[in-house]
Amino acid sequence: MNTIIQDQNTEPFLRLLKAQNSAYNKAKKFQIIDIVSILIALSPTVLLFFDLNHATLVAVIGVIWTLISIFSQVFMDKQTKTGAIIQDQFDTDLFKIERNEILVGDKIEISKILELSKPNKNENLTNWYSTKINKNLKHEIAVLLAYKCNAIWGKSQRKQFTLFIKIMIVLYYGGMIALSLYKNTGLFDLIVWLAPSIPALVFGTTTIKAQNGIIETYERINKIIDDLYKDFKDNNAIPSKIELRQIQDLYYTQRLISNKVPNWFYNIFKKKTEGIADESIEIMINE
């Protein structure tokens, strides 16, 4: 018997979710700096390609803006860590597992929670974990299935986002190469035109690499969850609180990495991913 699905929609837990959501959104607001940096990096290429003026000026501005983006990352990391700690508070309280104070540190104090949660009017934070998690399940198994939801969400949105970045890179550079062939330009001139856009390419490839690393961790978590659940089904073995905390620790370390997936992108696939998560949980329970 468990009360996870009911408890998650009570005021104390919704307050934590609103605070976590606000912290992450504050970090994501600085994604505009990344976007502007990319546009500035690409601008000299476009200007040079079409023989327009001011390419050098834009390149200089790009260097300055890149420095700004480096300093903004410090603020993003701070807000991301706040969100990760609050999410850990939400999970540990909801799942009734011990906090790992050595790894996570102190809780975020209530005044900070209130400061972050009160302005948040987001109404889409209820049913954070799938309502398909049956209340008649043993508590530890319900926690395991909640972790399964996290793994599905984390892996799905990042796979879709990395695919999106890859498509944008191919479209841009493929388009520039196609234009160079159309204008019958030489290879050297093409390299000169593309050179200013290298920072944008580096940003795209490093983002893909970082997201792929997170995806690999989610796949590892997913396998741990499936193995523990199979052991339960086959041998009625209940996961220990230590095992559940170890999974929680893996999630916490991933949440410390700035989430580059924009909210608008997340919302596009939200309904589809919810359906996949619900169906997965239902199949695991009924199999």
Phi, psi and chi 1 to 4 in degrees:
 res  aa     phi    psi   chi1   chi2   chi3   chi4
   1 MET       -  135.4 -175.6   76.3  176.1      -
   2 ASN  -143.8  161.7   71.4   88.7      -      -
   3 THR  -124.6   23.7   58.8      -      -      -
   4 ILE   -59.6  -48.4  -71.8  175.5      -      -
   5 ILE   -65.7  -38.4  -59.8  -52.3      -      -
   6 GLN   -71.6  -45.6  -59.3   94.1  -55.0      -
   7 ASP   -64.2  -35.0  -70.2  -12.6      -      -
   8 GLN   -62.7  -20.0   68.6  178.8  -13.6      -
   9 ASN  -100.4    9.7  -67.5  -35.0      -      -
  10 THR   -83.8  161.0   59.3      -      -      -
  11 GLU   -56.1  -46.2 -178.8   56.7   32.3      -
  12 PRO   -58.1  -39.4  -23.4   34.6      -      -
  13 PHE   -77.2  -37.3  -72.1  105.6      -      -
  14 LEU   -64.7  -33.3  -72.0  175.5      -      -
  15 ARG   -62.8  -42.9 -173.4 -170.9  -56.1  123.8
  16 LEU   -64.7  -41.1  -73.5  170.7      -      -
  17 LEU   -65.4  -39.1  -74.6  178.2      -      -
  18 LYS   -65.7  -39.8  -73.8 -178.2  176.8 -178.7
  19 ALA   -66.1  -44.1      -      -      -      -
  20 GLN   -61.1  -44.8  167.0 -107.2   55.9      -
  21 ASN   -61.8  -40.1 -175.1 -112.4      -      -
  22 SER   -66.0  -42.2  -67.6      -      -      -
  23 ALA   -62.8  -46.0      -      -      -      -
  24 TYR   -64.4  -39.1  -76.5  144.9      -      -
  25 ASN   -66.1  -35.1  -77.8  -20.2      -      -
  26 LYS   -62.8  -40.0  -78.5 -173.5  175.8 -175.5
  27 ALA   -66.4  -41.5      -      -      -      -
  28 LYS   -70.6  -21.7  -74.2 -171.1  175.0 -174.7
  29 LYS   -60.6  -27.7  -77.6  179.9 -179.4  177.6
  30 PHE   -80.1   -0.5  -80.4   78.9      -      -
  31 GLN   -65.2  -22.2  -73.5  177.1  -22.2      -
  32 ILE   -59.5  -31.8 -171.7   65.2      -      -
  33 ILE   -66.3  -40.2  -67.1  177.7      -      -
  34 ASP   -61.5  -43.2  -70.9  -21.2      -      -
  35 ILE   -64.4  -46.3  -65.6  170.2      -      -
  36 VAL   -63.0  -39.1  173.6      -      -      -
  37 SER   -60.1  -42.4  -62.9      -      -      -
  38 ILE   -65.0  -44.8  -67.7  169.6      -      -
  39 LEU   -62.9  -40.6  -67.6  176.1      -      -
  40 ILE   -65.6  -40.2  -69.1  174.3      -      -
  41 ALA   -65.0  -34.2      -      -      -      -
  42 LEU   -81.9  -24.5  -64.0  177.0      -      -
  43 SER   -58.3  -47.2  -64.6      -      -      -
  44 PRO   -57.6  -37.4  -24.0   34.7      -      -
  45 THR   -60.8  -46.6  -63.1      -      -      -
  46 VAL   -65.0  -43.0  176.1      -      -      -
  47 LEU   -64.9  -44.2  -66.9  172.7      -      -
  48 LEU   -65.0  -40.2  -77.4  167.6      -      -
  49 PHE   -62.7  -37.4 -165.1   90.4      -      -
  50 PHE   -99.7   17.7  -68.8   99.9      -      -
  51 ASP    57.4   38.7  -61.3  -38.4      -      -
  52 LEU   -96.3  160.8  -60.0  176.4      -      -
  53 ASN   -81.8  173.7  -63.3  -38.7      -      -
  54 HIS    75.8    9.8  -48.5  -55.5      -      -
  55 ALA   -61.4  -40.7      -      -      -      -
  56 THR   -64.8  -42.6  -57.2      -      -      -
  57 LEU   -60.5  -44.4  175.9   60.8      -      -
  58 VAL   -62.9  -38.1  174.1      -      -      -
  59 ALA   -62.8  -40.5      -      -      -      -
  60 VAL   -64.9  -43.9  172.2      -      -      -
  61 ILE   -60.0  -37.4  -66.7  172.6      -      -
  62 GLY   -60.7  -40.0      -      -      -      -
  63 VAL   -63.1  -45.3  172.5      -      -      -
  64 ILE   -62.3  -44.0  -63.0  172.1      -      -
  65 TRP   -66.1  -33.8 -164.6  -96.2      -      -
  66 THR   -62.4  -40.4  -60.0      -      -      -
  67 LEU   -63.1  -40.7  -67.0  173.9      -      -
  68 ILE   -61.0  -42.8  -67.2  173.4      -      -
  69 SER   -64.7  -32.8   67.8      -      -      -
  70 ILE   -64.6  -44.3  -68.7  171.2      -      -
  71 PHE   -69.6  -34.3  -72.5  112.2      -      -
  72 SER   -66.5  -25.9   71.4      -      -      -
  73 GLN   -62.5  -30.5 -172.6   65.3   42.8      -
  74 VAL   -61.3  -44.9  175.1      -      -      -
  75 PHE   -67.1  -41.9 -179.5   84.3      -      -
  76 MET   -59.2  -43.7  -70.3  176.6   64.5      -
  77 ASP   -64.1  -37.9  -70.1  -16.0      -      -
  78 LYS   -65.1  -46.3 -178.7  179.2  178.6 -178.5
  79 GLN   -67.1  -37.0  -66.8  -59.9  -40.4      -
  80 THR   -63.7  -41.7  -61.3      -      -      -
  81 LYS   -64.4  -40.8 -176.7  175.4 -178.1  179.4
  82 THR   -58.9  -46.1  -62.0      -      -      -
  83 GLY   -61.6  -40.1      -      -      -      -
  84 ALA   -65.5  -40.4      -      -      -      -
  85 ILE   -66.2  -42.2  -66.2  173.1      -      -
  86 ILE   -65.3  -40.8  -64.4  172.1      -      -
  87 GLN   -62.3  -36.6  179.8   67.2   53.0      -
  88 ASP   -66.1  -38.1 -169.9   76.6      -      -
  89 GLN   -62.5  -43.6  -70.2  177.3 -149.1      -
  90 PHE   -58.5  -50.0  173.6   84.8      -      -
  91 ASP   -66.1  -47.6  -75.1  -18.0      -      -
  92 THR   -65.1  -37.5   51.2      -      -      -
  93 ASP   -69.7  -43.3  -70.0  -11.8      -      -
  94 LEU   -68.1  -40.1 -176.1   65.9      -      -
  95 PHE   -89.2   -6.8  -61.4  155.6      -      -
  96 LYS    59.0   45.6  -60.7  178.0  176.5   61.1
  97 ILE  -116.7  159.4   58.0  176.7      -      -
  98 GLU   -72.1  148.3  -69.4 -175.0    9.0      -
  99 ARG   -77.8  148.5  -65.3 -175.1   74.2 -108.5
 100 ASN   -99.4   86.7 -175.1  -12.4      -      -
 101 GLU   -67.0  -27.2  -66.5 -177.3   -2.5      -
 102 ILE   -65.2  -42.0  -65.4  175.4      -      -
 103 LEU   -81.8  -48.9  175.7   67.2      -      -
 104 VAL   -87.5  -31.9 -177.9      -      -      -
 105 GLY    87.3 -162.0      -      -      -      -
 106 ASP   -71.2  155.4  -64.9  -27.6      -      -
 107 LYS   -66.5  156.5  -75.0 -173.4  174.8 -177.0
 108 ILE   -75.3  127.8  -56.8  -63.6      -      -
 109 GLU   -66.3  156.5   59.5 -178.9   19.3      -
 110 ILE   -61.9  -34.4 -173.7   62.3      -      -
 111 SER   -63.1  -37.8   59.8      -      -      -
 112 LYS   -70.4  -38.7 -177.7   65.5  175.4  179.5
 113 ILE   -59.3  -45.7  -61.8  -69.4      -      -
 114 LEU   -66.0  -40.7  -68.9  171.4      -      -
 115 GLU   -59.1  -39.2  178.0 -171.4  -28.1      -
 116 LEU   -81.0  -35.3  -72.2  167.1      -      -
 117 SER   -82.3  -35.2   64.3      -      -      -
 118 LYS   -59.0  -43.7  -79.3 -172.3  176.7  -63.1
 119 PRO   -74.1  -10.1  -11.7   27.6      -      -
 120 ASN   -81.3  116.5 -167.4  -38.4      -      -
 121 LYS  -104.2   13.8  -56.0  -58.1  179.4 -175.3
 122 ASN   -62.3  119.9 -167.8  -22.6      -      -
 123 GLU   -96.4    3.4  -59.2  -65.1  -27.9      -
 124 ASN  -101.9   25.5  -62.6  -44.0      -      -
 125 LEU  -101.7   -2.0  -62.9  173.7      -      -
 126 THR   -75.0  159.8   54.9      -      -      -
 127 ASN    52.3   50.5  -63.0  -32.1      -      -
 128 TRP   -58.6  -42.2 -174.6 -100.0      -      -
 129 TYR  -104.6  150.0  -68.6  113.1      -      -
 130 SER   -52.7  133.0  174.6      -      -      -
 131 THR   -73.0   -4.4   55.0      -      -      -
 132 LYS   -76.9   -8.9  -59.6  -62.3 -179.0 -179.7
 133 ILE   -73.0  105.2  -61.0  174.8      -      -
 134 ASN   -64.6  134.7 -165.0  -50.8      -      -
 135 LYS   -68.0  -16.7   66.6  179.4 -179.0 -179.6
 136 ASN   -82.9   -6.4  -65.5  -39.5      -      -
 137 LEU   -70.9  150.9  -69.0  168.6      -      -
 138 LYS   -58.0  146.3  -67.8 -179.8 -177.1  -67.7
 139 HIS   -55.8  -47.4  177.3   78.6      -      -
 140 GLU   -62.9  -34.6  -68.5   82.9   -1.4      -
 141 ILE   -72.5  -37.2  -59.6  -54.8      -      -
 142 ALA   -62.3  -40.0      -      -      -      -
 143 VAL   -62.5  -43.8  172.6      -      -      -
 144 LEU   -59.1  -41.7 -154.3   58.8      -      -
 145 LEU   -70.9  -32.2  -66.5  178.3      -      -
 146 ALA   -64.9  -40.2      -      -      -      -
 147 TYR   -62.8  -34.8  -77.6  145.5      -      -
 148 LYS   -60.9  -40.4 -177.4   73.9  174.0 -179.0
 149 CYS   -58.9  -45.6  -67.7      -      -      -
 150 ASN   -59.0  -43.2  -79.7  -23.5      -      -
 151 ALA   -64.3  -41.7      -      -      -      -
 152 ILE   -64.2  -46.9  -68.0  169.2      -      -
 153 TRP   -62.6  -50.2  -87.6   99.0      -      -
 154 GLY   -62.3  -44.5      -      -      -      -
 155 LYS   -69.9  -44.4  179.9 -179.4  174.3 -178.6
 156 SER   -62.2  -50.8  176.1      -      -      -
 157 GLN   -66.8  -33.9   64.2  174.2  -35.7      -
 158 ARG   -75.1  -35.4  -76.1  168.3  174.7   80.6
 159 LYS   -64.2  -41.7  -76.0 -169.6   74.6  171.0
 160 GLN   -67.1  -37.2  -69.1  156.0   -9.1      -
 161 PHE   -71.3  -40.9 -173.0   56.3      -      -
 162 THR   -64.8  -37.0   52.7      -      -      -
 163 LEU   -62.6  -41.4  177.2   61.2      -      -
 164 PHE   -61.1  -45.0  171.6   75.6      -      -
 165 ILE   -63.5  -43.6  -64.6  174.9      -      -
 166 LYS   -59.4  -42.2  -70.8  174.5 -176.3  176.3
 167 ILE   -63.8  -41.5  -69.6  172.1      -      -
 168 MET   -63.9  -41.0  -69.5  -62.6  101.5      -
 169 ILE   -63.6  -46.1  -69.9  173.5      -      -
 170 VAL   -63.9  -42.5  170.1      -      -      -
 171 LEU   -63.5  -43.3  -73.9  176.4      -      -
 172 TYR   -67.6  -55.8  178.7   79.3      -      -
 173 TYR   -71.3  -33.4  -73.7   98.0      -      -
 174 GLY   -64.5  -39.9      -      -      -      -
 175 GLY   -65.5  -41.5      -      -      -      -
 176 MET   -66.3  -39.2  -65.2  -57.1  -69.0      -
 177 ILE   -66.3  -41.3  -68.0  170.7      -      -
 178 ALA   -61.8  -40.9      -      -      -      -
 179 LEU   -65.3  -38.2  -81.8  171.6      -      -
 180 SER   -65.1  -37.3   73.3      -      -      -
 181 LEU   -67.7  -38.1  -66.8  173.2      -      -
 182 TYR   -64.7  -38.8  175.0   76.8      -      -
 183 LYS   -86.4   -1.8  -66.2 -175.6   69.2  172.0
 184 ASN    57.5   47.5 -163.2   28.0      -      -
 185 THR   -89.3  159.8   59.1      -      -      -
 186 GLY   -82.6  166.8      -      -      -      -
 187 LEU   -63.5  -40.9  178.0   61.0      -      -
 188 PHE   -62.7  -45.2  178.4   76.7      -      -
 189 ASP   -61.9  -38.6  -73.4  -22.3      -      -
 190 LEU   -62.8  -42.9  176.1   61.6      -      -
 191 ILE   -62.5  -41.2  -67.1  172.5      -      -
 192 VAL   -62.1  -42.5  170.4      -      -      -
 193 TRP   -67.4  -36.8  -72.6  -29.9      -      -
 194 LEU   -82.1  -20.7  -68.5  178.3      -      -
 195 ALA   -53.5  -44.7      -      -      -      -
 196 PRO   -63.4  -20.2  -21.5   33.8      -      -
 197 SER   -87.9    0.8   67.9      -      -      -
 198 ILE   -56.7  -41.5  -65.1  -59.4      -      -
 199 PRO   -57.5  -36.5  -26.5   35.5      -      -
 200 ALA   -66.9  -38.8      -      -      -      -
 201 LEU   -65.9  -41.9  178.5   61.6      -      -
 202 VAL   -62.2  -44.2  170.4      -      -      -
 203 PHE   -59.2  -45.2  174.8   83.5      -      -
 204 GLY   -63.5  -45.6      -      -      -      -
 205 THR   -70.3  -37.9   53.1      -      -      -
 206 THR   -68.7  -35.3   52.5      -      -      -
 207 THR   -64.1  -44.0  -60.9      -      -      -
 208 ILE   -60.5  -44.9  -69.8  170.8      -      -
 209 LYS   -61.9  -44.4 -177.9  179.7  179.0 -177.7
 210 ALA   -64.3  -42.9      -      -      -      -
 211 GLN   -66.6  -37.1  -63.8  -57.8  -52.1      -
 212 ASN   -64.1  -35.2  -77.7  -21.6      -      -
 213 GLY   -63.9  -40.2      -      -      -      -
 214 ILE   -67.3  -41.0  -63.6  172.6      -      -
 215 ILE   -59.0  -42.8  -70.3  168.3      -      -
 216 GLU   -61.0  -39.0  -72.6  177.6    5.5      -
 217 THR   -66.7  -41.2  -59.4      -      -      -
 218 TYR   -63.8  -36.2  -81.4  123.5      -      -
 219 GLU   -65.1  -38.7  -71.8  174.1  -15.8      -
 220 ARG   -63.9  -45.4  179.0 -174.6  167.2 -156.5
 221 ILE   -60.6  -42.8  -66.6  172.3      -      -
 222 ASN   -59.3  -41.3 -163.0   49.3      -      -
 223 LYS   -66.8  -40.6 -174.6  179.2 -175.5  -53.0
 224 ILE   -59.7  -45.4  -67.1  170.4      -      -
 225 ILE   -62.6  -46.5  -67.5  168.7      -      -
 226 ASP   -62.7  -39.5  -73.3  -13.2      -      -
 227 ASP   -65.8  -42.8  -72.1  -13.6      -      -
 228 LEU   -66.3  -39.1  -71.7  171.7      -      -
 229 TYR   -68.8  -39.1 -168.6   75.6      -      -
 230 LYS   -63.5  -39.8 -175.3  176.9 -175.1  -57.4
 231 ASP   -63.5  -35.2 -162.8   21.5      -      -
 232 PHE   -67.4  -45.8  163.7   70.0      -      -
 233 LYS   -64.9  -41.3  -77.6  -72.2 -171.6  177.7
 234 ASP   -80.6  -38.6  -66.1  -15.0      -      -
 235 ASN  -124.1    4.4  -53.0  -50.7      -      -
 236 ASN    57.3   31.7 -158.6   31.3      -      -
 237 ALA   -83.6  123.9      -      -      -      -
 238 ILE   -91.9  129.4  -56.0  -60.5      -      -
 239 PRO   -58.8  139.2  -19.5   30.5      -      -
 240 SER   -77.9  163.0   68.6      -      -      -
 241 LYS   -65.8  -29.0  -70.7 -170.9  175.5 -179.3
 242 ILE   -66.1  -43.0  -67.7  175.8      -      -
 243 GLU   -63.9  -41.4  -71.5  172.2  -41.4      -
 244 LEU   -65.2  -39.4  -64.5  177.5      -      -
 245 ARG   -66.6  -34.9 -178.2   63.1 -120.4 -173.9
 246 GLN   -64.8  -38.8  -72.6  173.0  -21.5      -
 247 ILE   -65.3  -42.5  -63.7  173.3      -      -
 248 GLN   -59.1  -39.8 -177.6   69.6   29.4      -
 249 ASP   -62.3  -40.2  -70.8  -15.4      -      -
 250 LEU   -62.8  -41.9  -73.9  171.7      -      -
 251 TYR   -63.8  -42.6  -83.0  121.6      -      -
 252 TYR   -60.7  -44.9  173.8   74.5      -      -
 253 THR   -64.2  -32.9   55.1      -      -      -
 254 GLN   -71.5  -34.0  -67.8  -51.4  -63.4      -
 255 ARG   -72.2  -14.8  -70.0  165.7  179.9  158.8
 256 LEU   -75.0  -17.1  -69.5  174.8      -      -
 257 ILE   -84.2  128.5  -57.0  170.6      -      -
 258 SER   -53.2  127.2  -65.2      -      -      -
 259 ASN   -81.7  109.9 -170.9  -12.5      -      -
 260 LYS   -82.7   -3.2  -63.5  -65.3 -176.3  179.8
 261 VAL   -77.5  114.2 -178.4      -      -      -
 262 PRO   -65.5  154.5  -14.8   27.8      -      -
 263 ASN   -60.9  -38.7  -74.1  -22.3      -      -
 264 TRP   -63.4  -35.6   62.2  -95.4      -      -
 265 PHE   -70.8  -43.0 -168.8   91.9      -      -
 266 TYR   -57.8  -43.6  168.1   86.2      -      -
 267 ASN   -67.9  -31.3  -70.3  -31.2      -      -
 268 ILE   -60.2  -41.7  -71.7  174.1      -      -
 269 PHE  -100.8    5.1  -64.5   98.5      -      -
 270 LYS   -58.9  -51.0 -177.1  174.8 -174.7  -68.7
 271 LYS   -64.3  -42.1 -171.5  172.3 -178.2 -179.7
 272 LYS   -62.4  -44.8  177.9 -176.6  176.1 -178.6
 273 THR   -67.8  -38.3  -51.2      -      -      -
 274 GLU   -59.2  -42.1  -80.2 -179.7  -13.6      -
 275 GLY   -62.9  -42.4      -      -      -      -
 276 ILE   -63.8  -43.1  -67.3  171.8      -      -
 277 ALA   -63.2  -47.1      -      -      -      -
 278 ASP   -60.7  -44.6  -74.6  -15.8      -      -
 279 GLU   -65.6  -39.0 -172.0  174.9   -5.1      -
 280 SER   -62.8  -45.5  -61.4      -      -      -
 281 ILE   -63.3  -42.2  -62.2  -58.1      -      -
 282 GLU   -61.9  -43.5 -135.3  170.1    1.2      -
 283 ILE   -64.7  -43.3  -70.8  172.0      -      -
 284 MET   -62.0  -39.1  -70.5  179.5   72.4      -
 285 ILE   -70.8  -38.8  -68.0  173.8      -      -
 286 ASN   -91.9  -13.0  -63.7  -34.8      -      -
 287 GLU   -69.2      -   66.9 -178.5    0.1      -
